[in-house]
Amino acid sequence: MQIEITKHQDWTVLHIHEPRLDAHNSSELKDAILKQLETGQHRLLIDLKEVRFIDSSGLGALLSGYKNANLHQGSLVLVGPQPRVKSMFELTRLNRVFEIYQDVDEVTNTGDAHDLP
């Protein structure tokens, strides 16, 4: 799995450079998120702009990351999901769990996002 990690203000951004987030690569994402949390990066943005398909394994990896972020007193938000991917969050009602933004700047420039742990 290709994951590019950058910093944007006080957020660590994990850019997913894959068209699919599924059973074949979701464990790598789960591990990458956990590694960031364990190294002290507690404000994570997962950039889903390039992901065109997500299955239950991909959703599970993101949910695991969300739970681990909470355990580390951190936060994990999602940015840029394609319409098909966003509809999966709505179908599973995970859009009520995750904060989902259009792009990275929306998170870092929004007062609400700065209030996140």
N, C-alpha and C positions, 0 to 999 in steps of 0.2 A: 504494500500500500504506500502511496506517495502522500506524505503529510509534510507540509512546509510550516515551520513554526516561526512566527515573527512576534514582535512586541508592538503594541499600539497604545500609547500612553501607559496606563498601569494595567493593561490587559495583555494576556498571552493569547495569541490567535493561532489556532490550528486550522490551516487551510487544507481541506481534503481535495487532492487532485486525482479524483477517481470518478468515473461516471456512475458507479454502483457502490452502495454500501450494503453488503449482504453477508451471508454466512461464510463466504470465502475470505473476507477481509475485516469483518467487524471486531474480531479479537485483537487485531493489531491496533485499531482505534482505541479500544478499551485500555490496552496496555499503554498507549501513548498518553492518554488522558491521565491515567494513574501515575505515570512517571512524572508528568508535569506537577501534579499535586504533591507528590512525595519530595520534589525538589524545591518546594516552597512557592510555586506559582498557583495562587488560589483564585485568580480571576480569569476564567477561561472563556474564550469565544470560539465556537466551532463554526467555521465558514463552510457552508454547504452549497455554495454557488454552482460548483461543477457537478454535484451529485444529481443525477437524473432519475435514479431508482433507489429505493430503500425498502428492505424487507424487515420482518420481525427481529432478525438477528441484529440488523443495523440499529433499529429502534431500541433494542435491548442494550446494546453497547452504549448508546447515548444516555439511556436511563441509568445505567450503572455508573457512568461518569457523573451524572447529576447527583446521584446519591453519595458517591465518594467525595464530590466537591462539598456537599453539605456536611459530611463527616469531618472534613478538613476546615470547617468554618469558611468555606469559599463559595463561589458561584460559578455556574456554567450556563451560558446563554447560546442560542443558535442564531446565525445570521444567513440571509440570502437563500433560503430554500426555494427550489423550483416549484411551480404550481403542483406538479404531480407528487413531489415529496411532501409539500405542505399539506396536501389533502390526506396523506397517510397519518400525519399528526392529528388532523381533525377527525378522521375516521376512528382513530384509537383514543381520541380525547386527550392525547398527550400535549396538545396545544394549551391545555389548562395547567399542565405541569411546567413546561418550558416557557421561558420568555423568548419570543421569536421576533427578530428584527430584520429589516430589509438589507442593511449593510452595516459594516463595522463602525462607520462614522455616526450612524444613528445611535448606537450604544454609547459610544464615548462622548458624544455631544449632548446626550439627554440627561437632564437632572435626575430622573428616576434611576438610570443606570448607575450613576455615581453613588446612589444610596444603597446599592447592592453591597453585600458584605465583601 
